[in-house]
Amino acid sequence: MHWPEDLAGWPLADQSRKVLCRPHRWHIQEGGTGDTLLLIHGAGGATQSWRGLFPLLAQNHHVVAVDLPGQGFTEIGARGRCGLAHMTDDLASLIAQEGWKPKAIVGHSAGAAIALQLARDKPTHVIGINAALSNFRGVAGWLFPMMAKALALNPLSAKLFSKAATPASVHNLIAGTGSNLDAAGEALYTRLVQDAAHVDATLSMMAQWSLDGLTTALPNIASRVDLIVADGDKAVPPASSVNAAKQMPDAHIHRVTKLGHLAHEEDPEQIAALIETCLQAASR
């Protein structure tokens, strides 16, 4: 995504700014006052994923949302730093540079894994939404990462993928996650998928992604962890969160019905209320 040309029509654009924290030039959206909540989107998304939730949380909190390296408006500075460990280290540097002291980190899908990785080094309340906390099993365990690596190594792959993307194909992709977004929400994802740089960074993230170190460390994560699970999620099996919760000493499952993988975009009011409930429980 090109800054600032493509910012027109982007949700909460008035809250946007760019920050250099090497090796990346980050896109940040920041608003509200009070305790800080850090929002981390999932693979292939961007700050637009929080367009409904951000204003609700900002009524009572200082809310910060970031685009992950190369995705959305964040300019990637090192293409080889798109895996879980490197992205977490780079995000931790940004948090320190900006002086944020998150009361809680809210992560969606792969963003929840990054939130937990951050909590390993500095105990922080983590709230995951349809958290992706398990690797692929069986043949998919080696086939999908290998496909991502092959695509990421070919500089033409992202351009070809983006050119082939249509509103109809994006609609089918979103429907395949079990979610139902309005036309405006689908249009934002279409803008992302049609951006070759965004797709390239997402492929790089997939190619470098591994949860092995995190899953081994789950029993040692002492922070409170709340995992919101949508029963209609077709992208990440609900069992991924349930099984992970069993391994952590202070983890809690919260189920929601009639929503899919993008639950926080489908019903931000319900998810915001549930996040507030989790925050209150953690403060007792």
N, C-alpha and C positions, 0 to 999 in steps of 0.2 A: 504494500500500500504506500502511496506517495504522500509525503508530508510537505506542505499542508494541503496540497491540491485535493486529495481524496477525503479530507476531513469534512467537507460539506455533506450534510445529511447523516453524519455519523452520530449515534446516540451519545448524549452528554458531552458533545464536543466542547462546550464552554468550560468543562472541567479538565480538559486535556492539556498536557504539557510534555515536552521532551526533556530528558535528563541523560547526560553522558556519565556512565559509570562503566569503565572499561571491563570487558572489551566491547560492550554494546551501547547503543544509544536508545534508551528505553522510552516507551510511550506509557505515560501514567495518567490516570484519572483520579482526582482527589477532591473530596468535599465533606461537609458536615463537621461537627465538633463533638468532642467527648473521647471515650476510649477508642483506640484504633482497631479497625478490622481490616485485614488484608485479604483481598479476593484474588484467587489464582484460577484462571480458566483452564479448560482441558485442551488436548491436542486438536489443532485445526480450528479452534475458536479464537476469540479476542475479547477485548473489553465489551463489545456489543452484547456478549452473553449475559452481562450483568445489568442490561438497560432497565429492566423492571425492578430488580432487587436492590440495586445501588441507591436509588432515591428513597426507598422505604427504610433501609438501614441508616442512611445519612440523616434521618430525622432525629436520631438519638446517639449517633456515633460518628467518629471521624473515619471515613471509608476511603480506602486506597485500592484501586484496581490497576493491574499492570498487564501489558501484552508480553508474552514470553518471547525469547529471542527469535527474530526473523518473522514472527507471526504478528498479524495486525500491522501496527505502525512502528513496532520496535525494530530498529535497524541492527541486524546481526553483525557482530564484529569478529566472530570466530566460529566458522561453520562446524568445527569439530567439537564444540561445547554444547551440544543439544541433548545429551543424555541426562539422566536423572541427577547424578552426582554433580556434574559440571553446572547444570542450570541452577541447582540448589545453591551451590557455592557463589555463583554470580548474582543470584537474587539476594543472598545473605549480604553480599557486599553492598548492593543497592540499599537494602534496609538500613544497614549501618551508616552509609553515607548520608541518607536522608533523615536519620535520627528517629525513624519510626520504632515504636515499641508496641507491637500488636498485642492486644488482649486476646485475640483469637485470629486464626488463619482459616479462611473458608476456601476450600478447594473443590472444584468440580472435576470428576473423572480422573484423568492423569494429574490434574492440579491438586487433588487430594493426596496423591503420593508425594508430590513435591512438598506439600504442607507437613506431612509426617516426617519427611527427611529433614526439614528445617527444625522440627520439634525434637529430633534426635540430638541435635547439638545444643539447642536452647529450648528447654521445656516451655511449650506454649499450647494453649487450648486449640485443638484442631476440630473443625467441623467439615466433614466430607459430604458431598452430594453425589450419589451414585459413584462412589469411589472405585477407581480401577486399581485394585490391589492384588491382582493375581496375574501371572504370565499365561500365555496361551498354552493349551495342553496338546499332547499328541503331535500329529503332523504339523498342525498350525504353529506349534512352538518353534519350529525351525523354518517353515515355509514362509509365513508372513514376514518375519524380520528379514529373511533373505531377499524376498521380493522388494521390501522397502529399501534395502541396501542397494539392490541393483538399480532401482528407479532413482535413488538419490545420487548414485554415481554418474548417471547420465544427465548432463545439463539440459538436454532437450525434453526430458520426461515431464518436468513441471510445466513447461510451456505447452506441450501437447495436451496434458491433462487439463490445464486451464482453458485452452481454446475449445476443448470438447465439452466443457461444462455448460449446461443450460439450466434455466429455472426449473424445467421439468425434472432433470436429473438430480438437482439439489433437493427438490421436493421429495423424490423417491428416496434419496439418501437419508433425509431427516425422518421420513415415515418409517424407514427401516430401523431406526433407533427406538421406535415405540412412541415418538413424540408427535404432537400436532401443533405447529406454529402458524400464526397468522401470516398474511402475505408480506407484511413489512419485515417480520422476523426472517422469513425465507429469503427475501431480497438481500438482506445483510449477509447471510451466508453465501449467497450467489456472488456478491461482490468479493468476498474472501476467496472463494474457490476459483474465481476467474483471475485472481492475482497470482502470477507465476512465482514471485518471491515468497509469498505466504505458503503456497503449496510446497515449494522446495524446502522451506524450513520445517514444515510439518513432516515431510518425508524423512528429512534428516533426523528429526526427533524420534520417529518410529524406528529408524535404522539403528539408532544408538541406545534405544531404551532397554533397560534391564531392571527388574525389581528384585533380583536375587539378594543383594545386600540388605535392602529394606525389609523384605519378608523375614529374613533371618533375625533382624533386630527388633521385630514387633514386640516380643515379650519384654524388651528393655525400655519401651517407650512409656515413661511414667506419667506423661501429660494426660489430662482428660481428653477423650476422643469421642465425638458424637458423629455417627454415620447415618445420614438420611438416605433411605433406600426406597426407590419407586418400584413397585411391583410390576409395572409395565415396561421396565427398562429392557430393551432387546439388544442393546449394545454391550452392556456390562452385566453379567449375571448377578442378581441380588445376593447370591451365595458368596460372591467375592467379598462383600462387606461383612456378611455374617461370619464367615470363616476367619477373616482377619480380626474381627472383634473378639473372638474367642481366645486369641493369642495375646491380646493386650490387657494389662491389669485394670485399666479404668476406661473401658470402651462401652458405648451404649448405642443400640440400634433404634432408629425411629422410622417406621414404615409409613409410606403414603400410597394411596391407591389412585387408579385412573390417570396416572402420569407416567411418562417415559423417561428416557435418558436425560432429556433437557427439561427436567421437572421445574427447575427454578425459572425457566423462561416461559413455561406453560402457565404456571400459577405462582407468580412471585409473592403474592400476598400470603399464601399458605406457607411457603418456604421461609419467608421473612419472619412470620410469627413463630415458626418452629425454631429458627435460629435464635430468636429472642428468648424462647423457653430454655434452650440449651445454655445460653449465656447466663441466664439467671440461676440455673441449676449449678453451673460451675462456680458461681460467686458465693454459694452457701457454705 
